[in-house]
Amino acid sequence: MSTGPRHILALIVALAVCAAACERKVQNADHVPEIQRIVQSTPDWVVDSALGKQLWEAERQFYEARGHMPAWVDGDATTEQWKDLVQQFKYSERHGLDPASYGAQEFEQLRAASQSKTSGTKFDAALVPEMDAKMTYAYLRYAADLLGWTHSSKQVHTNWLTTRKDEDLATRLADAVAKNRVRDSLEELAPTHPQYKGLQAALVRELQTPTGDGHLEKIRINLERWRWAPRDLGDRYVLINVPAYQMQVMEGEQPTLAMRVVVGDPEHQTPLFSDLMTYVVFSPYWNIPPDILRNETLPRVARDPDYLQRNNMEVVATSGDVVDPAAIDWSDDASTRGLRFRQAPGPENALGLVKFIFPNNFNVYLHDTPSDKLFFKDTRALSHGCIRVEQPVVLARYVMSERPEWTEDRIRNAMHANREQAVTLKKPIPVHIGYWTAWMEADGKTLTFTDDPYGIDPKHARLLPKMAPRPAAPQTTAE
């Protein structure tokens, strides 16, 4: 066998070619068939729920749009997007969320096991497709949590109506990956309200220095309640916190007015929803609701024939005419069927001297009250569902401020006119009625834990995974 220079050179070239082939860099295109197979199936780590299926459909759209190329790795190497996403999973603690829900530890362990002193991080190429798909799904789950999609307000209160936020997560994710703005794309989904930010700061303190008494749990459930709230509350709006028995009128991020309120008792719970205040009624009639009429008014009339006259109440026939109570046969169901009862305007009217209307299916509104002493009680869940306000004149002046002809004197005169008058607001004002048992006071620094008059907190707490106190993850760049 010849071992001359020509044969040695050929051997060296062959070894070089072999080495080059063995060292061939893993390409993103190498992962396409497996990623396509994964997204066309439904892995067992996809949550089996309506939301889980929605997120998985968004994942399919995301990968189809990018030709099933991986999003979080470059061949077999870590990218900045990969690092940012895992770091953001850890930062989820600051939203009261659990990083374990997004697999943060699993992804970090994979990276740690793939590191070497000479070549940095190189993932096992066979692991990349599923890891990439899992990371995408974790991003979508985190986004859904920040949008308030994961749980429904109706799961904790039958009459808590919220509107689900619209968001095209597949497009948001594609933009985040392409522009390397993963963190911002997620943080933009969280509420920006001062109450939410204040609760976040309180959460960090509680994680670092636990105070106990269930405070950590309360902060977390109230953060989620803010995620249920509308993204845009309005330039100025009325904000009512039922368990705090407080109302604030907000302009931007600052409270302009603050006053005590009386809300529905546990048997007549105030519904929780958002709507638009469109008009004010001075010297209002009180049209007695059917349940109050049936359970309270009629039994009193039966016992005391002078009850209606003494309380300035009128009986109204189906024709709309006021009828004489003495002319009615109260023992005849046919004679009483269809009758309405109302209390005439005046200082003893149950609605006081003014009511503030934001039309809704619950027939709930803000109003004055002749029972001012109720505002001095610590617990003020005392009404039949409507909300009584402590300073009706101040509120009326504020909501009528864009109608300068309505001076304070004119407002007071209309309130005492004993003649009902409705006045339309020049610009509707959003009204948001919510239930927050951890609440930042008007100074923006003091956190108050309130009562839970409707027993909502335990139901809500059961929906959230447990979180043990520990130092909250800082928002720093992963190495």
URHUBEL-V680631 format. One line per field, one symbol per residue. psi: psi as a letter, one per 20 degrees, with the letter a starting at -180 (. if undefined). A space follows every 10 residues. Layout:
psi = ???
This chain:
psi = ppkrhghggh gggghggggg ghjpppqhhh igghgggghi anqijppnrg gghghhhhgg gghhhkkkqq hiqnejqqrh hggggghhgh ihhijjrohh ijkggghhhg ghijqqhhjb poqohhiggh gghghghhgh ggghghikhg qqhiiiphko pqppqppnhg gggghgghjl lgghhghiiq qjqhgghghg hhggghhhnp ibkjhggggg hhghhhihqq goiqhqrppp ogiilqpqop ocjpphqprq rprqrhimpp qorqapphrq oqlqqoopqh hhgghggghh ghhnhjgggh jkqqpprhii qpqphijpni iohhhipiqq qqpqqrhjph jbiqqopnpr iilqrqrrqi mhhhiiqhok niajhropqh mhgggghghj hjniinrhgh ghghhjikpp ppppqhpqpq pooanoippp rhijhppppr rmhjkhghgg hihqqqpqpr pqpqnrpq.
